[in-house]
Amino acid sequence: MWDDDGRLLPERGPKCDCSKPSTSRRMHDRYAWVCAKTSSTPCRFDRTIEDVGAFDGGSSGSESEKTESESEPEGVGASQDEQFLVDDVTKEKLGRLFDVPYEAGTTFGSGRDVRDKYPKGYHDSNKIHRAWIVDNPVSRRRYKKLRDSLRDVVPERQVDVRIRPEQSIAQEAVDELKLKVRSEKNEVVLLHGTNPSAVADIMCSGLDPKLARPGMFGRGTYLAEDAAKADQYMTEDKEWVGSNYSDDKINTLHNKLYPTKEDFPTEGNVCYAFVCRAALGPSPFVTKDGQKDVKGRRLFEDHRKSSLTLGKHALVAEAGGDDHLVHRYREFVLFDQDALHLEYLVCLTRTKKYCRCDPWRPADQPSGTPLRERSIPGEGGLPRRTLLACSNSYKDPDTGKWVGGCGFTAVLPCCFCPVKDADGQFYSADGDSVHNRWQCKRGKCAFDRKIEQSKHRKTAGQKVAEDLDRDLDDGFIVADSESE
């Protein structure tokens, strides 16, 4: 995926001066084997890859050799230029994997692992904009070899690593995506949030635990079953910086994922996450404190915490009370790169999804009341903005004010100043068309974001429809009934 001609680069190359396998990297004018920096004293190994095309095709075997469980992921785009981009149906299914339940949304964006800090209640869920299939036959073959070599789970001794009941919607999405997992090998589908500068390297070389930073549960690859946990490791990609050639990792990423500026999400501030298969094996370690497993056995071979004892390669950190290191979300840590296989790369933004009506909902109704949203015209040459409102509210025809429900209304984007006595509600930002920035209209917070103008010119019919739409007194009712 990361060669200019759409060909795959290999993951591991000849041994470098550290006597470790080298890794492939795109240089200024060529592709080269370089030190993977897996030793304590990295070397300066650099060898040009003479024939990238030798690794293209054929390496994964014929189609008839593929089993059902390792078939291509669902949803590949049809065009040559977007052969890895998934279709809208698949994107909707992936969206369920990253949906955040109402209860988790109340603490969304909080925790010691959070990279991007926002005020409490500013976001409570995610929205997918684009997704790509990750096609790496070399990784797939290695993963299948390791998975198939694992002993089958003995039911009476099985360590319960199944998706938890509260994640049932996500499990349904896994089934609909045809990501058939082999439960007898403790195979699961998990999420990995990351920062934009790491995405290109991960696509090229995979998630290598040896390159990971030390963490609370060792030096491995950290995965999550909860989208809210994966969110803690994401950092935002602020704006498009593609087209101009550069060795910068963000520029390289944008040139591959967004060939033109119009392909980059209008909202900006996007995040990235991977959907991965993980083969945990019949009896992964389960720990509460990160030092010993629940049976009292030592977890790590040495102080570096880069490998597990007893020949194991997977660890599950259970969430719980004061005697647990983590309290809300389980964490899965893998110490063998071949026990992981990337299926999808997802581009998403953080959003506000729920209003405040939930505490007063009838007991027989599901928790979480989604906000209604619609586009409204901007003022003073500003682009159209998104209006969010409580689903149980309506616009009073006499006063023009929103009444009923919990009273939640917001015009996006909002700054970081909370509305007094309105939990989870923030003041709308003020647009400066001269400097092309959204900023705090009260001048009290540091909110500052570039204004992204509309990328598509509207047809005459669309403009007429919008003019009629603005005259609706109820604000939402007619629009909802006609569009859904």
TAFENFEN-V309879 format. One record per residue. RES is the residue in one small letter. PSI is psi in radians with two decimals (999 if undefined). D_LAST is the distance of its C-alpha to the last C-alpha in whole Angstrom. Layout:
BEGIN
res psi d_last
RES PSI D_LAST
RES PSI D_LAST
END
This chain:
BEGIN
res psi d_last
m -0.40 37
w 0.07 39
d 2.60 42
d -0.49 42
d 0.22 42
g 0.22 39
r 2.70 42
l 2.38 42
l 2.58 45
p 2.80 46
e -0.72 46
r 2.47 50
g -2.77 53
p 2.77 57
k 2.41 58
c -2.97 59
d -0.21 62
c -0.01 60
s 0.45 61
k 2.70 57
p 2.31 54
s 2.98 53
t 2.71 50
s 2.48 48
r 2.56 47
r 2.11 47
m -2.98 49
h -0.75 50
d 0.29 51
r 3.08 51
y 2.46 50
a 2.70 52
w 2.27 53
v 2.87 53
c 2.31 54
a -0.06 51
k 0.75 53
t -0.13 53
s 2.98 57
s -0.42 58
t 1.50 60
p 2.58 58
c -3.06 59
r 0.57 59
f 2.33 58
d 1.96 57
r 2.21 57
t 2.38 55
i 1.95 53
e -0.67 55
d 1.51 53
v -0.65 49
g -0.33 48
a -0.32 50
f 0.05 48
d 2.24 45
g 2.84 44
g -0.44 46
s -0.36 46
s 0.06 43
g 2.98 45
s 2.84 44
e -0.59 40
s -0.34 42
e -0.24 44
k 2.34 40
t 2.98 39
e -0.62 36
s -0.29 35
e 0.39 36
s 2.87 34
e 2.48 32
p 2.67 29
e 2.54 26
g 0.32 24
v 2.47 26
g 2.81 26
a -0.52 28
s 2.70 29
q -0.69 33
d -0.43 32
e 0.78 29
q -0.30 30
f -0.15 30
l 2.28 26
v 2.81 23
d 3.03 20
d -0.59 17
v -0.80 16
t -0.67 20
k -0.68 19
e -0.68 16
k -0.72 18
l -0.56 21
g -0.56 18
r -0.51 19
l -0.52 22
f 0.12 22
d 2.46 20
v 2.09 22
p 2.76 22
y -0.79 22
e -0.73 26
a -0.49 27
g -0.44 25
t -0.39 27
t 0.30 30
f 2.34 28
g 0.20 31
s 2.69 34
g 2.80 37
r -0.38 40
d -0.02 38
v 2.27 36
r -0.77 37
d 2.09 34
k 2.18 35
y 2.74 32
p 2.60 33
k 2.28 32
g -0.06 28
y -0.71 27
h 2.75 25
d 0.11 24
s -3.02 22
n 2.78 21
k 2.18 19
i 2.37 20
h -0.76 20
r 2.78 22
a 2.59 24
w 2.50 27
i 2.35 29
v 2.00 33
d 1.76 35
n 1.60 39
p -0.61 41
v -0.84 44
s -0.72 42
r -0.75 40
r -0.74 43
r -0.70 45
y -0.81 42
k -0.70 43
k -0.80 46
l -0.80 46
r -0.79 44
d -0.36 45
s -0.24 49
l 2.53 48
r 2.57 49
d 2.64 47
v 2.33 45
v 1.99 48
p -0.78 46
e -0.21 48
r 0.12 48
q 2.35 45
v 2.15 44
d 1.78 40
v 0.27 38
r 2.72 35
i 2.30 31
r 2.74 31
p -0.66 29
e -0.20 27
q 0.43 26
s -0.63 25
i -0.71 21
a -0.68 23
q -0.66 25
e -0.66 23
a -0.69 22
v -0.76 25
d -0.74 25
e -0.46 22
l -0.03 24
k 0.55 27
l 1.26 29
k 2.14 32
v 2.64 34
r 1.71 38
s -0.47 38
e -0.26 42
k 0.17 42
n 0.81 40
e 2.32 37
v 2.83 34
v 2.15 31
l 3.01 32
l 2.58 31
h 1.89 33
g 2.56 32
t -3.11 34
n 2.70 35
p -0.63 35
s -0.26 39
a -0.24 39
v -0.82 36
a -0.74 38
d -0.69 41
i -0.71 39
m -0.59 37
c -0.79 41
s -0.07 43
g 3.13 40
l 1.75 40
d 1.98 44
p -0.49 45
k -0.35 49
l 0.01 47
a 2.70 45
r 2.65 46
p 2.42 48
g -3.07 46
m -0.54 46
f 0.63 46
g 3.12 48
r 1.49 48
g -3.02 45
t 2.15 41
y 2.29 39
l 2.81 36
a 2.65 33
e -0.29 31
d 2.27 29
a -0.58 27
a -0.55 28
k -0.78 31
a -0.59 31
d -0.55 30
q -0.44 33
y -0.03 35
m 2.52 32
t 2.69 33
e 2.52 32
d 1.85 32
k -0.86 32
e 2.85 32
w 2.30 32
v 0.62 36
g -2.83 36
s -1.01 38
n 2.29 42
y 2.37 44
s 2.72 45
d -0.07 46
d 2.36 43
k -0.60 41
i -0.71 38
n -0.77 39
t -0.75 39
l -0.82 36
h -0.66 34
n -0.49 36
k -0.72 35
l -0.59 31
y 1.48 30
p -0.55 32
t 2.85 31
k -0.54 30
e -0.36 27
d -0.33 26
f 2.35 27
p 2.34 24
t -0.64 24
e -0.43 24
g -2.94 27
n 0.84 28
v 2.77 27
c 2.91 28
y 2.52 29
a 2.70 29
f 2.49 31
v 2.14 29
c 2.60 33
r 2.50 34
a 2.21 37
a 1.81 40
l -0.36 42
g 2.97 44
p -0.46 46
s 1.23 47
p 2.70 46
f 2.47 47
v 2.21 45
t 2.72 47
k -0.68 46
d -0.07 49
g 0.06 48
q -0.77 52
k 2.76 53
d 3.12 50
v -0.24 50
k 0.07 53
g 0.16 55
r 2.52 55
r 2.43 56
l -0.82 53
f 2.62 54
e -0.67 57
d -3.04 58
h -0.34 57
r -0.33 55
k 0.69 52
s -0.10 51
s 2.65 52
l 2.75 52
t 2.99 55
l 0.35 55
g 0.23 54
k 2.76 50
h 0.04 47
a 2.53 45
l 2.39 44
v 2.08 42
a 1.93 42
e 2.56 41
a 2.60 39
g -2.59 41
g -2.61 43
d -0.42 46
d 0.09 48
h 2.53 45
l -0.57 45
v 2.56 41
h -0.42 39
r -0.74 35
y 2.38 35
r 2.63 37
e 2.48 38
f 2.23 39
v 2.18 42
l 2.40 43
f 0.20 46
d 2.11 46
q -0.57 44
d -0.15 44
a 0.09 43
l 2.51 39
h 2.21 37
l 2.33 34
e -0.78 31
y 2.58 29
l 2.30 29
v 2.36 26
c 2.19 25
l 2.86 23
t 2.70 23
r 2.48 23
t 2.97 21
k 2.06 20
k -0.62 18
y 2.56 19
c -2.94 20
r 0.24 23
c -0.30 22
d -0.74 23
p -0.35 27
w 0.23 26
r 2.62 23
p 2.57 24
a -0.47 26
d 0.05 24
q 2.57 21
p 2.62 20
s 2.67 21
g 1.98 20
t 1.85 17
p 2.46 15
l 2.65 15
r 2.59 12
e 2.67 13
r 2.85 13
s 2.37 16
i 2.69 19
p 2.52 22
g 2.93 25
e 2.61 28
g 0.67 31
g 0.09 30
l 2.69 28
p 2.91 25
r 2.60 21
r 2.84 21
t 2.24 18
l 2.23 18
l 2.45 17
a 2.65 17
c 2.38 17
s -0.36 14
n 0.15 17
s 2.91 18
y 2.82 18
k 2.08 20
d 2.13 23
p -0.41 24
d -0.79 28
t -0.35 28
g 0.13 25
k 2.71 25
w 2.27 22
v 2.83 23
g 2.91 22
g -2.59 21
c -0.11 23
g 0.17 23
f 2.20 22
t 2.54 21
a 2.44 22
v 2.05 22
l 2.62 22
p 2.74 25
c 2.63 27
c -2.95 31
f 0.12 32
c 2.02 34
p 2.53 32
v 2.28 31
k 2.35 34
d 0.48 33
a 1.45 30
d 2.24 29
g 0.17 27
q 2.40 27
f 2.71 28
y 2.54 29
s 2.48 27
a 2.76 30
d 2.34 31
g 2.27 31
d 1.72 35
s -0.35 34
v -0.84 38
h -0.01 38
n 0.84 34
r 2.56 34
w 2.29 32
q 2.91 34
c 2.14 34
k -0.34 35
r -0.17 37
g 0.45 39
k -0.28 40
c 3.04 38
a 0.27 38
f 2.25 34
d 2.07 35
r 2.48 32
k 2.43 32
i 2.08 30
e 2.03 28
q 2.78 27
s 2.40 24
k -0.22 25
h 2.18 23
r 2.30 24
k 2.54 22
t 2.91 22
a -0.68 23
g -0.71 20
q -0.69 18
k -0.69 20
v -0.76 20
a -0.68 16
e -0.65 17
d -0.72 20
l -0.70 18
d -0.61 15
r -0.30 19
d -0.05 20
l 2.20 17
d -0.57 19
d -0.31 17
g -0.71 15
f -0.60 12
i -0.89 11
v -0.74 10
a -0.71 8
d -0.79 6
s -0.47 6
e -0.47 6
s -0.24 4
e 999 0
END
